[in-house]
Every structure is written in structure tokens, then in C-alpha cells.
Amino acid sequence: MLATGRRFSDRTWAVEGCAGIGRHVAQRLVADGETVIDVPAKLSARVRAFGTGQGRKTDPVDAHSVAVAS
């Protein structure tokens, strides 16, 4: 993931739930000198519900909603 992200010189990582399940990923990125934004799960869920009209949770839809919320 990090190797792919490093192809972009100007980057910020959006991680859902840095205080919970996303904590390990966020800490690892910060330790590697990356910029991380914590996206609360409720916020990404709200974006997902309004964006698709259905609120269905799939990996691609969830990743997009976290990016939009950040």
C-alpha cells in the first residue's frame, strides 16, 4: 500500500477510525512520515448513504466514502 502511495509526491492518507480498527494502519503510516487524516465512521457512513442513496457497504463504495469525507 505504501509503495503504491509513494508514486504520488503530494499525498495524504484518509483512514477510517484511527482510534479503533484503523489505529494500527494510521500509526504505521505516521511512523513512516506520512500525513494521516482520521475519518470518523459515522461521517463516512453518512457520505455513503447520501452518495448512493442505498447506504450499501462494499469495499469500493466504503473507500470512496472515506475519501470524500476526508
Short mmCIF file of the C-alpha atoms (twelve columns), coordinates in Angstrom:
data_MODEL
# 
_entry.id   MODEL 
# 
loop_
_atom_site.group_PDB 
_atom_site.id 
_atom_site.type_symbol 
_atom_site.label_atom_id 
_atom_site.label_alt_id 
_atom_site.label_comp_id 
_atom_site.label_asym_id 
_atom_site.label_seq_id 
_atom_site.Cartn_x 
_atom_site.Cartn_y 
_atom_site.Cartn_z 
_atom_site.pdbx_PDB_model_num 
ATOM 1  C CA . MET A 1  0.000   0.000  0.000  1 
ATOM 2  C CA . LEU A 2  2.722   2.430  0.981  1 
ATOM 3  C CA . ALA A 3  4.853   1.604  -2.052 1 
ATOM 4  C CA . THR A 4  1.905   2.333  -4.332 1 
ATOM 5  C CA . GLY A 5  1.098   5.560  -2.493 1 
ATOM 6  C CA . ARG A 6  4.658   6.804  -2.784 1 
ATOM 7  C CA . ARG A 7  4.197   7.155  -6.530 1 
ATOM 8  C CA . PHE A 8  2.369   10.390 -5.674 1 
ATOM 9  C CA . SER A 9  4.541   13.187 -4.290 1 
ATOM 10 C CA . ASP A 10 1.671   15.161 -2.757 1 
ATOM 11 C CA . ARG A 11 -0.384  12.691 -0.724 1 
ATOM 12 C CA . THR A 12 -2.484  12.451 2.416  1 
ATOM 13 C CA . TRP A 13 -3.925  9.198  3.743  1 
ATOM 14 C CA . ALA A 14 -7.536  9.062  4.961  1 
ATOM 15 C CA . VAL A 15 -8.097  6.280  7.492  1 
ATOM 16 C CA . GLU A 16 -11.499 5.457  8.925  1 
ATOM 17 C CA . GLY A 17 -11.499 5.069  12.701 1 
ATOM 18 C CA . CYS A 18 -7.918  5.911  13.744 1 
ATOM 19 C CA . ALA A 19 -8.914  5.448  17.375 1 
ATOM 20 C CA . GLY A 20 -10.342 1.997  16.693 1 
ATOM 21 C CA . ILE A 21 -9.857  -0.576 13.984 1 
ATOM 22 C CA . GLY A 22 -7.803  1.759  11.774 1 
ATOM 23 C CA . ARG A 23 -5.361  2.596  14.562 1 
ATOM 24 C CA . HIS A 24 -2.602  0.190  13.524 1 
ATOM 25 C CA . VAL A 25 -2.634  1.354  9.904  1 
ATOM 26 C CA . ALA A 26 -2.665  5.020  10.929 1 
ATOM 27 C CA . GLN A 27 0.203   4.571  13.404 1 
ATOM 28 C CA . ARG A 28 2.278   2.714  10.830 1 
ATOM 29 C CA . LEU A 29 1.763   5.439  8.243  1 
ATOM 30 C CA . VAL A 30 2.623   8.214  10.710 1 
ATOM 31 C CA . ALA A 31 5.749   6.313  11.799 1 
ATOM 32 C CA . ASP A 32 6.787   6.278  8.133  1 
ATOM 33 C CA . GLY A 33 6.396   10.063 7.962  1 
ATOM 34 C CA . GLU A 34 3.048   10.081 6.179  1 
ATOM 35 C CA . THR A 35 0.194   12.530 6.765  1 
ATOM 36 C CA . VAL A 36 -2.975  10.829 8.038  1 
ATOM 37 C CA . ILE A 37 -6.498  12.189 8.424  1 
ATOM 38 C CA . ASP A 38 -8.861  10.396 10.794 1 
ATOM 39 C CA . VAL A 39 -12.313 9.955  9.268  1 
ATOM 40 C CA . PRO A 40 -14.994 9.067  11.823 1 
ATOM 41 C CA . ALA A 41 -17.050 6.018  10.829 1 
ATOM 42 C CA . LYS A 42 -20.305 7.941  11.268 1 
ATOM 43 C CA . LEU A 43 -19.168 10.587 8.807  1 
ATOM 44 C CA . SER A 44 -18.166 8.118  6.109  1 
ATOM 45 C CA . ALA A 45 -21.436 6.220  6.654  1 
ATOM 46 C CA . ARG A 46 -23.363 9.450  6.138  1 
ATOM 47 C CA . VAL A 47 -21.468 10.172 2.918  1 
ATOM 48 C CA . ARG A 48 -22.092 6.609  1.725  1 
ATOM 49 C CA . ALA A 49 -25.829 6.829  2.434  1 
ATOM 50 C CA . PHE A 50 -26.263 10.149 0.663  1 
ATOM 51 C CA . GLY A 51 -23.921 9.274  -2.197 1 
ATOM 52 C CA . THR A 52 -25.501 6.027  -3.299 1 
ATOM 53 C CA . GLY A 53 -28.986 6.520  -1.940 1 
ATOM 54 C CA . GLN A 54 -28.877 2.995  -0.517 1 
ATOM 55 C CA . GLY A 55 -26.167 3.081  2.151  1 
ATOM 56 C CA . ARG A 56 -24.823 -0.315 0.998  1 
ATOM 57 C CA . LYS A 57 -21.378 -1.114 2.355  1 
ATOM 58 C CA . THR A 58 -18.946 -2.625 -0.137 1 
ATOM 59 C CA . ASP A 59 -15.188 -2.138 -0.156 1 
ATOM 60 C CA . PRO A 60 -15.062 0.177  -3.195 1 
ATOM 61 C CA . VAL A 61 -18.051 2.237  -2.013 1 
ATOM 62 C CA . ASP A 62 -16.638 2.416  1.513  1 
ATOM 63 C CA . ALA A 63 -13.200 3.541  0.279  1 
ATOM 64 C CA . HIS A 64 -14.806 6.225  -1.862 1 
ATOM 65 C CA . SER A 65 -16.962 7.487  1.019  1 
ATOM 66 C CA . VAL A 66 -13.906 7.755  3.304  1 
ATOM 67 C CA . ALA A 67 -12.049 9.706  0.604  1 
ATOM 68 C CA . VAL A 68 -14.989 12.070 0.059  1 
ATOM 69 C CA . ALA A 69 -15.454 12.604 3.804  1 
ATOM 70 C CA . SER A 70 -11.783 13.439 4.273  1 
# 
